[in-house]
Amino acid sequence: MIVLGLSGAVGHDASAAIYIDGKLIAAAEEERFLRDKHAKGKMAYEATRFCLQQAGIRPDEIDMVAFPFAEIPLTTPARWHYAKRHWYAPDRALLALFNGNRRYWRNHKHVMQLLDDLGIGANRVKFVPVEHHLAHASSAYHLSGFKEKTAIIGIDGKGEYATTFFGYGENGQIHKIKEFYDPDSLGGLYGALTEYLGFEMLDGEFKVMGMAPYGDPDRFDFSRLIDCQDGQFRINTKLVNTVGLRRFKKNGKGYFFSPALIEWLGPMREGDEKDEPYIDYAASIQALLEKCALHLIDYYLGDIIKETGKIAYAGGVALNVKLNQRIIAMPGVKELFVQPAAGDAGTAIGAASYAATQAGMIIEPMQHAYLGPAYTTQQCIDACEAYTQPVTWQKLDNVTAETAQLLDAGNPVAWFQGRMEFGPRALGNRSILGSPSHPGVADRINAQIKYRERWRPFCPSMLDTVAEEILQTAHPSPYMTFTFDVAESWKSRIPEVVHEDGTARAQIVTAQTNPRYYDLISELAKRNGNAVVLNTSLNRRGEPMVCSPIDALNMFFGSDLQYLVMEDILVTKTV
């Protein structure tokens, strides 16, 4: 059976994924093809075309299409909760009660149009709508490979109405325990403070998390933002998660917080510096998120965790690696699996895996995130020859050894290899690399190549042979979804990838999942004794990760990069 999963249900992060007989064959985000970050308001046309091509199937061979957005009946508490909590905006409240599935039908129309446009056939194929948080849950649980009873967490901004999901998986089936509904949203709360701190919601949450270690979480009391106790929480919508006339507006834009927040905390942060008191605000909201999330996880899932120790987690907040480190440290936790595409792009995988499971299929565990397009060396050469300006390139005899030599000399190198990663993390195929033992390489990449805030941290990719020594744990970490405390003996050896609080968001690389990347890090270790490389995504600020050789060349010539390795060729700039 062939199942196509599509996302884009909540207006951003459109993507597509294809399963054939329970095996995930391909997945990609639409933003990578359109060169439009998050692909807001788009449907996954190009991503679907790629998945079909990668799978080697015709559109009319697809048996089932799954989409992560479903109708929510009026008999459920979701719409009533939304209406009650939005009493101050009667238009919103009444719409929820009397036309509460309008977004579903709008989505349905767009999906049917896509299916007809691409020749899949809206009237031919079986269409399966999946509740948004069930799609998140499936993307984590069914792909985790866990056989034991598994605690399942889903925390994000909002799906149809649900914002937070607690449940468990057993014998391939997902069971709900508790849901919370909009506007009571931990993701929405963190997103509102992200906007206040001068970043864009859905994109800047990583920056708030990165800023938090520079601040003092105890300097300001943020408890008035949320009442969280006894397994319940309620957001203070007089301050955050606001709609309608209650929103703060500036230069014609409405924000997800009220003027009362400005009166309390002062003006919104501006600029790129990590300045006071905003670093303390970042620290406070991070601490508040951790406190509330850990309380709720223990309240609803504590017994399951003590029983088996396995947790599967997805939703946008699952990309908060600091919180994830705290979850791993909870009593009884043996292993936490976080879907690498934990945000809404990953719901394409989750909707498809859930629908396939309901149809009786067995889903294979996720082996890696290299699910996007790949390009041959000849295609890379052709891109160089056809580029809009002269490109100096040469074929390498030993790609990993010669690239390691460049890195060991202190040079950042753009590294374009194999199939593109699915999800927001560069995992060694669409990356900018550096030697983490060279002081200043992180500042150089931030300032001259990625043009982003200078205080933003970078991540280490490390070989599995040294990971346990560096991270002081044997916990798996193939997808950069956790931070770990770096061993004291290693902090001075790889200073460019150790954050302000002594942690690192690590990727553990194995020869099985990425042999060329493994060989590159091995070659670097021969030269400097450290089997670790600095790794950040191959893109400039505000752009999606690169997909094609042309994208890589545009990135290369639009920055101060001096070296780009695409498959077996080295591209250089003439000085």
C-alpha positions in Angstrom: 0.0 0.0 0.0 1.3 3.5 -0.9 0.3 6.3 1.5 1.0 10.0 0.8 1.1 12.3 3.8 0.7 16.1 3.4 1.1 18.9 5.9 0.4 22.6 5.8 -2.8 22.4 7.8 -2.2 25.4 10.0 -0.9 27.6 7.3 2.8 27.0 7.5 5.5 24.3 7.1 3.9 22.5 4.2 5.5 19.2 3.5 5.0 15.8 1.9 6.0 12.2 2.8 5.5 8.8 1.1 5.3 5.4 2.7 5.3 2.2 0.7 4.2 -0.9 2.7 5.2 0.8 6.0 8.6 2.0 4.9 9.2 5.8 4.8 10.7 6.4 1.4 10.9 10.2 1.1 9.9 13.4 2.9 10.6 17.0 2.2 9.5 20.5 3.2 8.0 22.8 0.5 10.1 25.7 1.7 13.2 24.1 0.4 11.9 24.1 -3.2 10.2 27.5 -3.1 13.1 29.2 -1.2 10.4 30.7 1.1 11.0 29.9 4.8 8.1 28.0 6.4 6.2 28.3 3.0 3.4 30.1 4.8 0.0 29.8 3.1 1.4 27.2 0.6 0.5 23.6 -0.2 3.1 21.0 -0.8 3.1 20.8 -4.6 6.9 20.6 -5.2 7.5 18.4 -2.2 4.9 16.0 -3.4 6.4 15.9 -6.9 9.8 15.1 -5.4 8.4 12.3 -3.2 6.7 10.7 -6.2 9.9 10.9 -8.2 12.0 9.6 -5.4 9.7 6.7 -4.8 9.5 5.9 -8.5 5.7 5.8 -8.7 3.0 7.4 -10.7 0.5 9.7 -9.1 -2.3 7.3 -9.8 -0.5 4.6 -7.9 -1.1 6.3 -4.5 -3.8 4.4 -2.5 -4.3 6.7 0.4 -3.7 10.4 1.3 -3.5 11.5 4.9 -3.8 15.0 6.2 -3.1 16.2 9.7 -6.3 18.2 10.4 -9.8 16.8 11.1 -13.3 17.9 11.9 -13.9 18.5 15.6 -17.5 17.8 16.7 -19.5 20.2 18.8 -20.0 17.4 21.3 -16.3 17.5 22.3 -15.1 20.0 24.9 -12.6 21.6 22.5 -14.8 24.2 20.8 -16.7 24.9 24.0 -13.5 25.6 25.9 -12.3 27.9 23.1 -15.6 29.8 23.1 -15.6 30.2 26.8 -12.0 31.4 27.1 -12.5 33.9 24.2 -15.6 35.6 25.7 -13.9 39.0 25.3 -13.8 38.4 21.5 -17.4 37.4 20.7 -16.8 37.0 17.0 -14.2 34.3 17.7 -16.3 32.6 20.3 -19.4 32.4 18.1 -17.5 31.2 15.1 -16.0 28.3 17.2 -19.5 27.2 18.2 -21.4 27.7 14.9 -18.7 27.3 12.2 -16.0 25.6 14.1 -14.7 23.4 11.3 -14.3 26.2 8.7 -10.5 25.7 8.7 -11.0 22.0 8.1 -13.1 22.6 5.0 -10.8 25.3 3.7 -7.9 22.8 4.1 -9.9 20.1 2.5 -10.6 22.2 -0.6 -6.9 23.0 -1.0 -5.9 19.4 -0.6 -8.5 18.2 -3.1 -7.2 20.8 -5.6 -3.6 19.6 -5.1 -4.6 16.0 -5.7 -6.4 16.8 -9.0 -3.6 19.2 -10.1 -1.0 16.5 -9.6 -3.0 13.7 -11.2 -3.5 11.8 -8.0 -7.3 12.2 -8.3 -9.3 13.6 -5.5 -12.3 11.3 -6.3 -10.1 8.2 -6.9 -7.8 8.1 -3.8 -8.9 7.4 -0.3 -8.6 10.6 1.8 -8.0 10.2 5.6 -8.1 13.3 7.8 -6.2 12.8 11.1 -6.4 15.0 14.2 -3.4 17.2 14.3 -2.1 16.0 17.7 -2.7 12.4 16.8 -0.5 13.0 13.7 2.2 14.5 16.0 1.8 11.6 18.4 2.1 9.0 15.6 5.2 10.7 14.1 6.9 10.1 17.4 5.5 6.8 18.7 5.2 4.8 15.5 8.6 5.9 14.3 10.4 5.5 17.6 10.8 1.7 17.4 9.7 1.3 21.0 8.0 -2.0 21.7 7.1 -1.3 25.3 4.2 0.7 26.6 5.3 4.2 25.7 4.4 7.6 27.2 3.5 10.1 24.4 3.8 13.9 24.7 2.6 16.4 22.1 3.1 20.1 22.9 2.8 22.9 20.3 1.0 26.2 19.6 -2.3 24.8 18.3 -3.8 22.3 15.9 -7.5 22.3 15.4 -8.2 23.4 19.0 -5.9 21.2 21.0 -2.5 22.6 22.1 -1.2 19.9 24.4 -1.5 16.1 24.3 -0.7 13.4 26.8 -1.3 9.7 26.0 0.4 6.4 25.6 1.2 3.9 22.9 0.8 0.2 23.3 0.7 -2.6 20.7 0.8 -0.1 17.9 -2.3 1.9 19.1 -2.3 5.4 20.5 -4.5 6.2 23.5 -5.4 9.7 24.7 -5.2 10.5 28.4 -5.5 14.3 28.4 -5.7 17.3 26.0 -5.6 21.0 26.7 -7.2 23.5 24.3 -6.5 27.0 22.9 -5.9 29.6 24.3 -4.2 27.5 27.0 -1.1 26.7 25.1 2.5 26.3 26.4 3.7 26.8 22.8 1.6 29.9 22.4 2.9 31.3 25.7 6.6 30.8 24.6 5.7 32.1 21.1 4.2 35.3 22.6 7.4 36.0 24.6 9.4 35.2 21.5 7.5 38.0 19.7 8.0 40.3 22.6 11.7 39.6 22.6 11.9 40.8 19.0 11.9 37.5 17.1 9.4 36.0 14.8 7.0 33.4 16.1 7.5 29.9 14.6 11.1 30.8 13.9 12.6 32.7 16.8 11.9 30.3 19.6 15.3 28.8 19.1 16.8 32.2 19.6 15.0 32.7 22.9 16.3 29.3 24.0 19.8 30.2 23.0 19.6 33.6 24.8 18.3 32.1 28.0 21.6 30.8 29.4 23.0 34.3 29.5 20.3 35.5 31.9 19.1 35.0 35.4 15.8 33.1 35.6 15.2 34.3 39.2 15.5 38.0 38.6 11.9 38.3 37.4 8.8 36.4 38.5 6.9 35.3 35.4 4.4 33.2 37.3 1.5 35.6 36.6 1.6 34.5 33.0 0.3 31.0 33.8 -1.5 29.2 36.6 -0.1 25.7 36.5 -0.8 23.3 39.3 -2.6 20.0 40.2 -2.3 18.7 36.6 -4.1 21.8 35.1 -2.9 25.0 33.5 -4.5 28.2 32.5 -2.8 31.0 30.5 -3.4 34.6 31.6 -4.9 35.9 28.3 -4.9 39.5 29.7 -1.2 39.4 29.0 -0.4 36.7 26.4 -2.1 34.4 23.8 -4.5 37.2 23.1 -6.8 37.8 20.0 -8.8 40.6 18.6 -8.9 44.1 20.2 -6.8 42.9 23.2 -3.7 42.5 21.1 -0.8 44.9 21.2 -0.3 46.6 17.8 2.7 48.3 16.4 3.2 49.7 12.8 0.0 48.0 11.7 1.0 44.6 13.0 -0.9 42.8 15.8 1.1 40.7 18.3 0.3 37.7 20.4 0.4 39.7 23.6 -1.5 42.7 25.0 -0.5 46.2 25.8 -0.6 45.2 29.5 2.6 43.1 28.9 4.4 46.2 27.6 3.2 48.1 30.7 4.6 45.4 32.9 7.9 44.5 31.2 8.7 47.6 29.2 9.1 48.1 25.4 9.7 45.2 23.0 13.3 44.2 22.5 15.0 45.4 19.2 18.3 44.7 17.6 20.7 41.7 17.7 22.4 42.1 21.0 21.8 40.0 24.1 21.0 42.9 26.3 19.4 43.3 29.8 16.8 42.9 31.0 15.8 40.8 28.0 18.3 38.1 28.6 16.7 37.7 32.0 13.2 37.6 30.5 14.4 34.8 28.1 15.8 32.9 31.1 12.6 33.4 33.0 10.3 32.1 30.2 12.5 29.1 29.6 12.4 28.2 33.3 8.6 28.7 33.4 8.2 26.4 30.4 10.3 23.7 31.9 8.6 23.9 35.3 5.1 23.6 33.8 5.9 21.0 31.2 7.7 18.8 33.7 4.8 19.0 36.2 2.3 18.0 33.6 4.4 15.2 32.2 4.9 13.8 35.7 1.2 14.2 36.6 -0.2 12.5 33.5 2.6 10.1 32.4 4.6 9.6 35.6 3.3 6.0 36.2 3.9 4.9 32.6 7.4 6.4 32.7 8.2 4.5 35.9 6.8 1.3 34.3 8.9 1.3 31.1 11.0 4.4 30.9 10.2 5.1 27.3 8.8 8.5 26.0 8.0 9.6 22.4 7.6 13.3 21.9 6.6 15.7 19.0 5.1 19.1 18.5 6.9 22.4 18.0 7.9 22.6 21.7 9.7 19.3 21.3 12.4 21.2 19.5 13.2 23.0 22.8 16.4 21.0 23.5 16.9 22.5 27.0 13.5 21.2 28.1 14.3 17.8 26.5 17.4 17.6 28.6 15.3 18.1 31.7 12.8 15.4 30.6 15.7 12.9 30.2 16.8 13.7 33.7 13.3 12.8 35.2 13.2 9.8 37.5 12.6 6.5 35.6 13.3 7.9 32.1 15.4 5.4 30.1 15.0 6.8 26.6 13.3 9.8 25.0 12.7 9.8 21.3 11.9 13.2 19.7 10.8 13.2 16.1 13.5 15.2 14.3 10.8 17.0 12.3 8.9 17.7 15.5 7.2 20.8 14.2 4.3 20.9 11.8 6.3 19.7 8.8 6.6 16.4 10.6 2.8 15.9 10.7 3.0 14.8 7.0 4.9 11.8 8.3 2.6 11.4 11.3 -0.7 11.6 9.4 0.6 9.0 6.9 1.9 6.7 9.6 -1.3 7.0 11.7 -3.5 6.3 8.7 -1.4 3.4 7.6 -1.5 1.9 11.1 -5.2 2.2 11.2 -5.3 0.3 7.9 -3.4 -2.5 9.4 0.2 -1.7 8.2 3.3 -2.1 10.4 5.4 1.1 10.4 9.2 0.6 10.3 11.2 2.6 12.9 12.8 5.8 11.7 16.4 5.0 10.6 17.6 8.5 9.7 16.4 11.9 8.5 18.1 11.9 5.1 14.8 11.8 3.2 15.1 14.6 0.6 16.7 15.0 -2.8 20.2 14.0 -3.7 22.4 15.2 -6.6 25.2 13.5 -8.5 28.7 14.9 -8.9 27.9 15.5 -12.5 24.7 17.5 -11.6 26.9 19.6 -9.3 29.4 20.2 -12.1 26.6 21.1 -14.5 25.2 23.7 -12.0 28.7 25.3 -11.8 29.0 25.4 -15.6 25.6 27.0 -16.0 25.8 29.4 -13.1 25.3 33.1 -13.8 29.0 33.9 -13.0 32.2 32.0 -13.5 32.7 29.3 -10.9 36.1 27.9 -10.0 35.9 24.2 -9.2 38.1 21.1 -9.2 37.5 17.4 -8.6 38.9 16.0 -5.4 40.8 12.8 -5.2 40.0 12.2 -1.5 37.0 14.3 -0.5 37.0 13.7 3.2 40.8 13.9 3.7 41.1 17.1 1.7 38.1 18.7 3.3 39.4 17.8 6.8 42.7 19.6 5.9 40.8 22.8 5.1 38.9 22.5 8.4 42.0 21.8 10.4 43.5 25.0 9.0 40.7 27.0 10.6 38.5 27.4 7.5 34.7 27.2 7.5 33.5 24.8 4.7 30.1 24.5 3.1 29.4 20.7 2.9 26.7 19.6 0.4 26.4 15.8 0.2 23.8 13.1 -0.3 20.1 13.4 0.5 18.8 16.5 2.1 17.7 16.3 5.7 14.0 16.4 6.7 13.3 18.7 9.6 15.0 21.9 10.8 18.4 20.5 11.8 21.4 20.1 9.5 22.7 16.7 10.1 25.8 16.7 7.9 24.4 16.8 4.4 23.5 20.4 4.0 25.9 22.0 6.5 28.5 24.6 7.2 31.3 23.0 9.1 34.2 24.2 11.2 36.8 22.9 13.5 35.5 23.5 17.1 39.1 23.6 18.5 39.8 26.8 16.5 38.9 29.9 18.6 36.8 32.5 16.6 35.5 30.1 14.0 31.9 30.4 15.5 32.0 34.2 15.5 33.3 34.2 11.9 30.4 32.0 10.7 27.8 34.0 12.6 29.0 37.4 11.5 30.4 36.9 8.0 28.6 33.8 6.6 25.2 33.3 8.2 24.7 37.0 9.1 22.9 36.1 12.3 23.2 37.2 16.0 26.8 36.8 17.2 25.7 35.1 20.4 23.9 32.2 18.7 25.4 28.8 19.7 26.6 26.1 17.3 26.3 22.4 17.6 28.8 19.6 17.6 28.6 16.5 15.4 30.7 13.8 17.0 31.6 10.2 16.3 29.8 7.5 18.3 33.2 6.4 19.5 33.7 9.5 21.7 30.1 10.6 22.3 29.7 8.9 25.7 32.9 10.4 27.0 32.0 13.9 25.9 28.3 13.9 26.8 28.7 11.7 30.0 25.7 9.6 28.9 24.9 6.7 26.6 21.6 8.2 25.6 21.0 8.2 21.8 21.2 11.5 20.0 21.2 11.1 16.2 19.1 14.2 15.5 20.4 17.2 17.6 17.2 17.1 19.7 18.8 17.3 23.1 21.4 19.2 25.0 23.9 17.5 27.3 26.4 18.6 29.9 29.8 18.5 28.3 32.6 16.8 30.3 35.0 19.3 31.8 37.9 17.6 30.1 36.4 18.4 26.7 35.3 22.0 27.2 38.7 23.4 26.4 39.2 21.0 23.5 36.0 22.0 21.6 35.1 25.5 23.0 33.4 26.7 19.8 30.5 24.2 20.3 30.0 24.5 24.1 27.2 26.9 25.1 27.3 29.5 27.9 25.8 27.0 30.4 28.3 24.3 29.6 26.0 22.2 27.4 26.0 21.2 23.8 23.2 20.2 21.4 24.9 17.2 20.0 24.5 14.9 17.0 26.1 11.5 17.3 27.2 10.3 13.9 27.4 6.6 13.0 29.1 5.0 10.0 25.9 3.2 9.2 23.7 6.2 8.8 26.1 8.7 7.2 29.4 7.0 6.1 30.9 10.0 4.3 30.3 12.4 7.1 31.7 9.8 9.5 34.8 9.5 7.4 35.2 13.3 7.3 35.1 13.6 11.1 37.5 10.6 11.4 39.9 12.4 9.1 39.7 15.6 11.2 40.3 13.5 14.3 43.6 12.2 12.8 44.8 15.8 12.5 43.6 17.4 15.8 42.7 14.4 18.1 39.1 15.5 18.4 36.4 13.4 16.6 34.1 16.5 16.6 33.1 19.0 14.0 31.2 22.3 14.4 28.0 21.9 12.4 25.3 24.5 11.4 22.8 24.6 8.6 23.7 25.6 5.1 21.7 28.8 4.8 21.8 32.5 5.4 19.7 34.3 8.0 16.0 34.2 7.1 16.4 31.6 4.3 15.6 27.9 4.3 18.3 25.3 4.3 19.7 24.8 0.7 18.3 22.0 -1.4 19.9 22.0 -4.8 23.4 22.7 -6.2 22.1 26.1 -7.5 20.9 26.9 -4.0 24.3 26.0 -2.6 26.1 28.2 -5.1 23.8 31.2 -4.4 24.5 30.8 -0.7 28.2 30.5 -1.4 28.5 33.6 -3.5 26.1 35.5 -1.2 28.4 35.1 1.8 32.0 35.2 2.8 32.4 31.5 2.4 35.7 30.5 0.7 35.2 26.8 0.3 32.2 24.7 -0.9 32.4 20.9 -1.2 29.6 19.5 -3.4 29.7 15.7 -3.7 33.2 15.2 -5.2 34.1 18.7 -6.2 35.5 21.7 -4.4 34.3 25.2 -5.3 36.6 28.1 -4.3 36.6 31.8 -4.6 39.4 33.6 -6.4 41.1 36.1 -4.1 
